[in-house]
Amino acid sequence: MTIKLLDSGYWHVRWNCNQWIQWPQHRNPTTTDVFGWVTEEMVDLAQRLADISRRLRRRFGRPSRCVHGEEPVRNLILTILSQNTNDANRDRAFSSLMRRFPTLSLLATATPGEVEEAIRTGGLAKTKAKAILSALARLKRERGEFTLEFLREKPLPEARAYLTSLPGVGVKTANIVLLFSFGLEAFPVDTHILRVAGRLGLVPASADLARAALLLEPHIPKGEHAPLHLTMIRLGREICRPRNPLHAECPLLDVCPEGLRETRKRGRA
């Protein structure tokens, strides 16, 4: 096992299959839980993810569109608004904000109270307004304009490190922008994907959203990061639900340890 610390604030960990994962700097990648899980579970992770991607594509088709657009700054704002709310409330808040402030220049000069009023339907208005205005102010101060285009040429870890240095921007938010606006092979993990990945045994039970994303990301087949993100969310919403998952309808049942345990348990009952 080889370990090195990157300037971006992540450890790089390589194990015996000569593949790398990123690990948050505040966690020690030599601890038993990380090392033990890597050696036991990660060797075939790429093959498992490729199989899962194929199965979900057969079940749901290849997603043709996503609400997250290509313009990076507006995508960042939309993604901040999506935090801790549902899609309908996010979309209402974003539409209201864009009607009130149709240009980024107008939005940047708004008061926090004005932004809060415009996005109130999305919840956590005070926190989200502060994050949006702080990001715009920093871009204007550092770049002279409201742009994230300078991230396009940066390596993925470096681009992610910049975005997560913005207030209110975590790994999931950063990965959405990097994946859908820049086409980088980032993998956003939300609560649906974390639940599906945990039940499949793809990540440790203790993994949070950021840790799961950084563990899975390097092993997803090239070109499959966006489709797998979208189809895993759909699976989590429609079939692999938090309560009463529909095991019998799941296209991943025969490769899902939890699903197999639950169906066998019900069969014995």
QUIVENPE-V515219 format. One record per run of one state. SS is the DSSP state (H for helix, E for strand, L for the rest). FROM is the first residue (numbers start at 1). TO is the last residue. If there is no record, write none. Layout:
ss={SS:SS}
from={FROM:FROM}
to={TO:TO}
This chain:
ss={L:E:L:E:L:E:L:H:L:H:L:H:L:H:L:H:L:H:L:H:L:H:L:H:L:H:L:H:L:H:L:H:L:H:L:H:L:H:L}
from={1:2:6:10:15:20:25:32:42:45:61:72:82:87:101:104:109:112:123:125:144:149:154:156:165:171:181:191:201:209:220:225:239:247:250:253:256:257:269}
to={1:5:9:14:19:24:31:41:44:60:71:81:86:100:103:108:111:122:124:143:148:153:155:164:170:180:190:200:208:219:224:238:246:249:252:255:256:268:269}
